[in-house]
């Protein structure tokens, strides 16, 4: 019975926080209307800076009629960065999991910001790599965007979750898999 109670508590906290944060995020995004939100603008600007550091001469151009920011090269749009590219949804899933899986407040105080920072930096790298795919191998863009890089960012979140479980309860992948076979 206590296993069921713990699982129900986990689901309740996870789903409650996940839906609540998504509603707040949705309202925030909606407030921008037909323009890109501040985080999407920031991600795009920082990606362009990273690309410029490695020799790509890029600029950004916010769209006037849709919520996206283009990364441009030689006056031509290479990639459009939309709200879904800002990693906030992935961060919401991460925060909801950490909050739902028991741990001390002291552990959460340093782990959540660290995890959010790792997700943010991973997403910056993801958008930069998508730029290169769009610029040099455009016929592969859909597959890299839809499958490979989406899986990559969620793999990072999964590794963070495993780290959180080990940190808070000493659960390793091996012990988790062994336990789930019983």
C-alpha positions as CSV (number, residue, x, y, z in Angstrom):
1,X,0.0,0.0,0.0
2,X,2.8,2.4,0.8
3,X,4.3,1.8,-2.7
4,X,1.0,2.8,-4.2
5,X,0.7,5.8,-2.0
6,X,4.2,7.0,-3.0
7,X,3.5,6.5,-6.7
8,X,0.2,8.4,-6.4
9,X,2.0,11.2,-4.6
10,X,4.6,11.3,-7.3
11,X,2.0,11.4,-10.1
12,X,-0.1,14.0,-8.3
13,X,2.9,16.4,-7.7
14,X,4.3,15.8,-11.2
15,X,1.1,16.2,-13.1
16,X,-0.1,19.1,-10.9
17,X,3.2,21.0,-11.3
18,X,3.5,20.1,-15.0
19,X,0.1,21.4,-15.9
20,X,0.3,24.4,-13.7
21,X,3.6,25.5,-15.1
22,X,2.4,24.9,-18.6
23,X,-0.7,27.0,-18.1
24,X,1.5,29.9,-16.7
25,X,3.9,29.5,-19.6
26,X,1.1,29.4,-22.1
27,X,-0.4,32.6,-20.8
28,X,3.1,34.2,-20.9
29,X,3.7,33.1,-24.5
30,X,0.2,34.3,-25.5
31,X,1.0,37.7,-24.1
32,X,3.5,38.2,-26.9
33,X,0.9,37.8,-29.6
34,X,2.6,37.6,-33.1
35,X,6.1,38.3,-31.8
36,X,8.7,36.0,-30.3
37,X,9.0,35.9,-26.6
38,X,12.0,37.1,-24.6
39,X,13.5,33.7,-24.0
40,X,13.3,32.7,-27.7
41,X,14.9,36.1,-28.6
42,X,17.7,35.4,-26.1
43,X,18.3,31.9,-27.3
44,X,18.5,33.1,-30.9
45,X,20.8,36.0,-30.0
46,X,23.2,33.8,-28.0
47,X,23.2,31.1,-30.7
48,X,24.2,33.8,-33.3
49,X,27.0,34.9,-31.0
50,X,28.2,31.3,-30.7
51,X,28.1,30.8,-34.4
52,X,30.0,34.1,-35.0
53,X,32.7,32.9,-32.7
54,X,33.3,29.8,-34.9
55,X,33.4,31.8,-38.1
56,X,29.8,31.9,-39.3
57,X,28.9,35.5,-40.0
58,X,25.3,35.5,-38.7
59,X,22.7,38.1,-37.7
60,X,19.3,37.7,-36.3
61,X,16.0,39.1,-37.6
62,X,12.8,38.9,-35.5
63,X,9.7,38.3,-37.6
64,X,7.1,41.0,-37.6
65,X,4.1,38.7,-38.3
66,X,4.9,35.4,-36.5
67,X,6.5,34.4,-33.2
68,X,10.0,33.5,-34.5
69,X,13.5,34.9,-34.9
70,X,15.5,34.1,-38.0
71,X,19.2,33.4,-37.9
72,X,20.5,35.0,-41.1
73,X,23.7,34.5,-43.1
74,X,24.5,36.9,-46.0
75,X,21.1,38.4,-45.8
76,X,19.4,35.0,-46.2
77,X,17.4,33.1,-43.6
78,X,19.1,29.9,-42.6
79,X,16.9,28.9,-39.7
80,X,13.8,30.2,-37.9
81,X,13.8,29.8,-34.1
82,X,10.3,29.5,-32.6
83,X,8.9,29.4,-29.1
84,X,9.2,25.6,-28.9
85,X,13.0,26.0,-29.5
86,X,13.6,27.9,-26.3
87,X,13.7,24.7,-24.0
88,X,11.2,26.0,-21.5
89,X,8.9,23.0,-22.0
90,X,11.8,20.7,-21.4
91,X,12.7,22.6,-18.3
92,X,9.1,22.3,-17.0
93,X,9.2,18.5,-17.3
94,X,12.6,18.5,-15.5
95,X,11.4,20.7,-12.6
96,X,8.1,18.8,-12.2
97,X,10.1,15.5,-12.0
98,X,12.6,16.8,-9.4
99,X,9.8,18.3,-7.3
100,X,7.8,15.1,-7.5
101,X,10.7,12.8,-6.7
102,X,11.4,13.3,-3.0
103,X,14.6,15.0,-2.0
104,X,15.6,17.7,0.5
105,X,15.1,21.4,-0.1
106,X,18.8,21.9,0.3
107,X,19.5,19.5,-2.6
108,X,16.9,21.1,-4.8
109,X,18.3,24.6,-4.2
110,X,21.5,23.7,-6.0
111,X,20.3,20.9,-8.3
112,X,17.4,22.6,-10.0
113,X,19.4,25.7,-11.1
114,X,22.3,23.4,-12.2
115,X,19.9,21.2,-14.2
116,X,18.2,24.2,-15.8
117,X,21.6,25.6,-16.8
118,X,22.6,22.3,-18.3
119,X,19.4,22.1,-20.3
120,X,19.7,25.7,-21.4
121,X,23.3,25.2,-22.6
122,X,22.4,21.9,-24.3
123,X,19.6,23.7,-26.1
124,X,21.9,26.5,-27.2
125,X,24.2,23.8,-28.7
126,X,21.2,22.1,-30.3
127,X,20.0,25.2,-32.0
128,X,23.6,25.9,-33.2
129,X,23.9,22.4,-34.6
130,X,20.5,22.8,-36.3
131,X,21.8,25.9,-37.9
132,X,24.8,23.9,-39.4
133,X,22.4,21.2,-40.6
134,X,20.1,23.8,-42.2
135,X,23.0,25.6,-43.8
136,X,25.1,22.7,-45.0
137,X,22.8,19.6,-45.1
138,X,19.4,21.1,-45.5
139,X,17.8,17.9,-46.8
140,X,18.5,16.3,-43.4
141,X,17.1,19.1,-41.4
142,X,13.6,17.6,-40.7
143,X,15.1,14.4,-39.3
144,X,17.8,16.0,-37.2
145,X,15.2,18.5,-35.8
146,X,12.4,16.1,-35.3
147,X,14.2,13.0,-34.1
148,X,17.9,13.2,-33.4
149,X,18.2,16.5,-31.5
150,X,14.9,16.1,-29.7
151,X,16.1,12.7,-28.5
152,X,19.4,14.3,-27.5
153,X,17.9,17.0,-25.3
154,X,15.6,14.5,-23.6
155,X,18.5,12.1,-23.1
156,X,20.2,14.9,-21.2
157,X,17.1,15.4,-19.1
158,X,16.9,11.6,-18.4
159,X,20.6,11.6,-17.3
160,X,19.8,14.5,-15.0
161,X,16.8,12.5,-13.5
162,X,19.1,9.5,-12.9
163,X,21.6,11.8,-11.2
164,X,18.8,13.2,-9.0
165,X,17.6,9.7,-8.1
166,X,21.1,8.6,-7.2
167,X,21.7,11.8,-5.2
168,X,18.5,11.6,-3.2
169,X,17.9,7.9,-2.9
170,X,21.1,6.1,-4.0
171,X,19.2,4.6,-7.0
172,X,21.4,3.6,-9.9
173,X,20.4,2.4,-13.3
174,X,21.3,-1.1,-12.3
175,X,19.3,-1.1,-9.1
176,X,16.3,0.6,-10.9
177,X,16.3,-2.0,-13.6
178,X,16.7,-4.9,-11.1
179,X,13.9,-3.5,-9.0
180,X,11.5,-3.1,-11.9
181,X,12.0,-6.8,-12.9
182,X,10.7,-8.0,-9.6
